[in-house]
């Protein structure tokens, strides 16, 4: 988990946020001085609550920036999107501060200060983002990779790293293939630049940080003895599956060997972790059911008034160790939705089976709230792989390797796959989600669960998925 939170793609976000914090604190202090004068600002900022007042403004602003995805490099690359989301974040910050100041007026930093601070914050954030983007382009990627292996599976994984190279801070300098006749052939950009014997010279000339070996190519086609000799001479090697996991937050099933799962770090569930996770499930489910009672009553009334049929929908799902249990949801589809078809994947947009109120319940995730009872009973966890229907599990287990491994933990209300890959309605989608689920199982921790909960809240706020 710590490796994930601090791996190179996240390090760029942390650096962006850390520098931004310092600049935002300076902007708030400058706003107070401009509005109140040096003496007036000093009286407020040097009082007992002075630092708290400044950090309150900065902290709420950064939470709002996070929840409108302004620490996602794919979003901030679009200038128009940057300004739009920044406006949303500052508006949300203003609303949140108004509530805080209403209930705790002693934390108010001074009349009119936030209005000036909003202008300063906008200037500072936009200026810093543009400067950060410029510096990132000049400094270049943080890690240079040389890939050994050119099988289709290896190239597919490399293509995803290549397409996200600016976001991930990584550069693929080229490919290595045992066949010298293939040297010079293009694959992505660049192509094949050498053979096994060329690795040491390529590492020196291209300033390579890691030589990444595809497991799909390593057995039977690559001279392992030669690679071992280079390893002993100081060349740094790693599995493509491990590098892919590090940078993308998922495990590449199609490029995987069972030995990697057996000997890799992770997949450890101590008795303390299991007990602590269960205690958190009971606490969160109990509190959640109490707090959500008014919403559940309102949802039940809306369902009853807008469509005939029961309020709740009961469905069989596959849980831990293949145990089949009944999941409860607010009904979002017509009663006869699958009468003529049997179990089918939900459509991403415009599903004709979904009722008018059902569409809202799905987008807001309110249809999932009754599943807190399943968490309380122990059939589900608050965080884990989403449970699938037995019919789909039987089909997917035949089609996708390692699919059954996702059932070694309790399924969850939300999960790593849901916050990273928010929709799934095909076998290919199921494969993508499995890769995220395996990553979650491998790196299971309370810290990762907490991170997923924060990401889930952001997903609901931004109304991603269906």
Secondary structure, DSSP 4 states (H G I P E B T S, - for coil): -HHHHHSHHHHHHHHHHHHHHHHHHHHHHHHHHHHHHHHHHHHHHTSTTHHHHHHHHHHHHHHHHHHTTTT-HHHHTSHHHHHHHHHHHHHHHHHHHHHHHHH-GGG---TTHHHHHHHHHHHHHHHHHHHHHHHHHHH--SEEEEEE---HHHHHHHHHHHHTHHHHTEEEEEEE-S-GGGTT--SSSS-EEE-GGGHHHHHHHTT-SEEEE-HHHHHHHS-HHHHHHHHHTT--EEEHHHHHHHHHSS--GGG--HHHHHHSS-----HHHHHHHHHHHHHHHHHHHHHHHHHHHHHHHHHHHHSSS-SEEEEEEE-GGG-EEEEEEE--B-TTTTTTT-S-PPPSS--TTB-HHHHHHHHHTGGGGGGHHHHHHTSEEEESPPP--HHHHHHHHHHSTTGGGGGGS-EEEE-HHHHHS----SHHHHHHHHHHHHHHHHT--HHHHHHHHHHHHHHHHHT---
